[in-house]
Amino acid sequence: MTAEHLITGFVRSLAIAAICLSPPAYAASANIEDRIERYRDAIATDLPAAAQDALLRIEGTPRQLLALRSYLRANARLIERWSWSDDEIESFEKTDGLPRADGGSRSRADALRGGESGLYALCEHRRAKPRHANRALEYERVGTARRDRDRKAVAKELLASHYADPPSTTSIDRFRIFLQRWRPPGAPALAAPGLSLHGQLRAIDFAVYKDGRVIAPTTLTAADAVWKEDGWSEKLKRATIGTRFIGPLTVPDEPWHYEYTPRTRVASEE
C-alpha cells in the first residue's frame, strides 16, 4: 500500500468520524426552539391571566412572540386597554354611551340615506369582541416568510452567550427588554388579540344596508371593489363629519372602520 493510499484512507476516516460525532442539524434546531419557548413561557407568567389565555389561543410561537411584544409594550396600561368581557359589553350597551353616527346612544345610523328610501349604515359593534378579542386568528395574516424571519431574529438574540439556559432572572429581564425594543420589519398592522379598540367599543365597523340587505360589507375584498368604486367610502366619511367618529382606518385599508372618540369631528377635518 502506497503512502498516497494511506493518506487518503486516513482522511476518509476523519471525515466519517466527524459526521458521526457531529449532532444532526435538526437537533440544534430543536434546541433553539425549546429555548425560545422556555423564555416565552417565563415572561408570560408575569402577564395578567387574560393575556396568558390569549397567548394560548394564538397558533405558532412567532405569532405568540409578536403578541407578547405588544403586551410588554403596553406595560402598566395592559389591563386598562384590555377588551371587555361579555358582561362589561352588555353593561355598556345599557348606558347612553353606545356609539352612533350622530354621537347619541343608539347603534343604527341613517346619515347615508340622502333621501333614498331603505338605505342606512349600521354600526356592527356586536361583532367587536369575538372578532378582535377572542379570535386570536387575526394573526393568521402574518405570512410564513415573516414568521421565519422573526423566528431567526429571536433565535439569534437567544443564542448570544449572555443568555442562560435554563433561563435565569437576569437573562429573562434581558429578553423582556429585547422584545420591548424589537422592531420587526414589516410588522402586521393589527392590534394584538385583546388590545384592539373594538374590544372596548372605541372602534366601530360600519356596513351599508339597503332594504335590510347588506350592499357594502366589512370584508377586505370589498374595500376597493365596493367601498371605493361605488363611492361608499367617501359617503361615509362625509356622513361622519360633525360626529364623534374619526376615520377611516388606512393601515390596513378598511374604509368601514372608524374610531369613536369624545371629540366631535368637524367639516374641516380630513
N, C-alpha and C positions, 0 to 999 in steps of 0.2 A: 504494500500500500504506500503510495507516494505521500509526500508532505502536503501536497495540494488537497488530496482526498481527506487527510486527517483534519486540515483546517476547515474544509467545507463541512465535514461531519460535526465538528465542534460548534460551528456557527449555527447549524441546524438545531443542535441540542439546546443551545442557549435560547433560540427563538421559541422552541416548543416549551421550554421551562418558563419563559416569560409569559406565554399565552396561558399556561396552566395556573401560574401564580397570580396573574392579574385578575382583579374582581370584574365580573361581567358589567357591561355598561348599564344594564337595567337595574343592577344592584345599587350603583351610585345614584341613579335617577330616583329610585325608590327611597333612598336615604334622605335626599334633599326634600322630597315630597313629604316625608314623615316629619322632617324638621319644620317645614313651613306650617304644617298642621298643628304641631305642638306649640309653636309660637302664636298662631292664630287663636288656638283654644286658651292659651294662657292669658292673652289680652281680653278675650271675650268674657272671661269670668268676672271682669270688673264692670261689665255693661249692665244696664237695667235688664230685668227679666224679659221685657217686651222686645228689646233689641236682640237679646240672645235667641229668643224664639224666631225672630225674623231671619237671623243668620242661618238657622237650621232649615228654613224654608227655601233658601237660595241654593240653586244647584251649582256645584263646582267651586273649588277653592278660589280660583281667580276672581270670580264674581263676588264671593264672600269677602275677599280682601278689599275690593272696591267699596263695598258697603261698609266694612269695618273702618276704612279710611274716613268715610263720611261721618260715621258715628263718633269717631275720635275728634274730628274737626268741629263737630257740633259742641263737643265738650260739655260745659255745665248747662247748656241750653237744650241738650238732647231730650230730656223728659218734657220740657216746656213745648218743644216743637213736635213731639210725637203724635201720631194720628190718634184721633179719639176712638174710644170703644163704641160699640153699638149703643150702649146706654147713654153715653155722652152725646152722641149724634141725635138720638131720639129726644133727649132733653133740650138740645139746642133748637131742634125743629119746632118745639112748642113755644119758643120765645119769639120776640119781634125782630130778632137779628137775622133771620133767614134771608139770604140774598135774593133779589130780583132786579130786573133791569132798571127800575126807577128808584132803587135804593130802599124799597119798602120791605114788607115782611112775607110776601108770597113768592113762589118759585116760577110761576108762569109769566112770561114777558111777551107783550104784543107790540113791542116797539117796531117790529119789521113789517107790520101789517100794511101800512101805506095805503089804506083804502081797499085792499084786496081781501075779500071775504075768505075766512077759513085759514088764513096764513098767520103763523106765530112762531116764536122761538121758545124753546123750553130749556131751563137750566137743569141739566142732568146731575144734580147734586147727589142723588141717592146711589149713584154708581161709584162715588168717590172712595169710600172705604174699601170695598172688596177689590176695586181695581188698582188702587195705589198703595194700600197698606198691607192687606193680606196676601195679595198676589205678588210674591217676590219674583215671579217670572217676567216682570218688566225688564229685568236684567238679561233676558234671553237675547235682547238685541245686541249684546256685546259679542262680536264675532269671534271666530276661532283664532284668527291671526292676532287679534288684540289680546285675547286671553293668553296665548302663548308668549307674547311679548311681555305682558305684565308678569307672568309667572317667572320668566327668565330674569326680569329686573329684581324681583323679590328674592329669587334664589341667589343671585349674585351678591345681594346685600347680606343674606344669612350665611353665605359661605366665607365671609370675612372672618379673620382669626379672632376678632373680639366678641364673637357670639358663642356663648357656651351651649353645649348640648349634653344633657338636657338644659332647658332654659334656666338662667339664674335671674334674680331680681334685677340686677344691673342690665343684663342683656335684654330682658323683656322691656325695660324702660327705654333702652336704645332703639328697639324695634318699634315701639309705640311712637317715638319721635320721628322715626323714618317714615312711618305710614302717614303721620300728620303732615309732613313736609313733602311727601311724594307727589309729583305732578306727572302722572302717566300721560304720554302723548295721546291725543285723540280720545280723552276720557268721554264716556257716554253722557249726553246731555239729558240725563234722567236723575230725578231725585232718588236717593237710596230708599228702599222699602221702609215705610214708617215716617219718612221725612217730607213727603210731598205736601204741598199746600192744600191739595184736595182732602187730605186726611183730617183737616180742621175746617173744612168748608170755606177756606180762604182762596180757593181756586175753583172755577166753575167751567164746565164744558157745556156749550150751547149746541143744540140740534135744531134744525129748521123743519117745521112740520106744515103740511097743508091738508086740511080736512082730516086730521088725525093720522096722516101718513108721513113718515119722515122722508124729506126730499134732500136734505143736506146732513148726512150722518157724521159722527165724530170718529172717522177712520182715516188712517194715513193715506190710503189710496184715493180718498175723496178730497184731499187738501187742494190739489191742483185741478183735478177733473171736474169737481163740483163747486167747491167753495170759491175758487178764484175765477174759473172760466164762466160760471153762472152769476158771478158778482155778489155772492152771499158774504164773502169776507169784508168787502167794503161797506155793504149794507149794515152788517152787524156792528162794524166799527163806528159808523155814523149813529146808529141807534143807541150806542152806549155812551155817547157824549152827554154830559150832564148827569151821569150816574156814578156809582161807586165802582164800576168795573174798569180795570186798566188792562189793556192788551191790544192785539192778541199776542200769544206766545210765538216767538220767531225761531227759537232754537230749543227743541226741534220745531219744525214748521207746523203749528197747529192753530189755524185761523179761528177755531171754535173755542179756544182756551183763553179765559180771562181771569185775572186776579181780582178778588173782591177786597177793597180797602175802605177805610173810613174817609179817605179823601175823595171828593167829587171830581170827576173828570170834566174839564171844560172844553169848549169848542176849539180853542187854540192848540190843544194838546194833540200830538201825533201818536 
